[in-house]
């Protein structure tokens, strides 16, 4: 591993951004976990932008995922 030296002010800015990202990602994934798979698939279907094949694949993937509420 290499060592990189940056000014403390720049480090502080980067650290704050990283913390903000972690908090935002946490909220985002909590929301995903709280919505049932059927509702997620239905939301995609309502847009009319996705094929039946895609919707089946989406449902299948979500059913295998530990992030979605079944």
Beta strands, then each sheet from edge to edge (+ up, - down):
end
